[in-house]
């Protein structure tokens, strides 16, 4: 099985404590951990 299939996490981006994302609602910079916008409360992983 391992010889045929790649590991699922091999192609996924890694989320670190310094990763920032953009809030889809208010466009603020949001830390990936915890991923909740401090400005409007939106979950940035939706």
C-alpha positions as a printed Julia matrix, in Angstrom:
46×3 Matrix{Float64}:
   0.0    0.0    0.0
   2.69   2.5    0.97
   4.69   1.74  -2.17
   1.71   2.56  -4.4
  -0.01   5.49  -2.68
   1.57   8.78  -1.68
   1.08   9.93   1.86
  -1.95  12.23   2.07
  -0.04  14.96   3.91
   2.8   15.06   1.38
   1.15  17.65  -0.89
  -0.65  19.73   1.74
   0.71  23.09   2.86
   1.89  23.2    6.46
   0.2   25.63   8.8
   2.59  27.08  11.34
   2.17  29.57  14.16
   3.52  32.35  11.93
   1.22  31.64   8.98
  -1.2   34.48   8.28
  -4.34  34.26   6.2
  -6.73  36.86   4.85
 -10.19  37.1    6.37
 -12.84  36.45   3.69
 -15.28  38.88   5.33
 -13.23  41.96   6.24
  -9.86  41.3    4.51
  -7.86  41.64   7.75
  -4.67  39.65   8.29
  -5.45  36.72  10.59
  -3.07  34.33  12.34
  -3.67  30.74  11.19
  -3.73  29.64  14.79
  -6.57  29.84  15.93
  -7.92  31.04  12.54
 -10.61  33.35  13.91
 -10.55  36.97  12.78
 -10.11  39.3   15.76
 -11.82  42.1   13.82
 -15.12  40.45  12.8
 -15.05  36.92  14.3
 -15.12  35.06  10.97
 -13.56  31.59  10.69
 -10.89  31.98   7.98
 -10.85  28.24   7.14
 -14.37  28.16   5.68
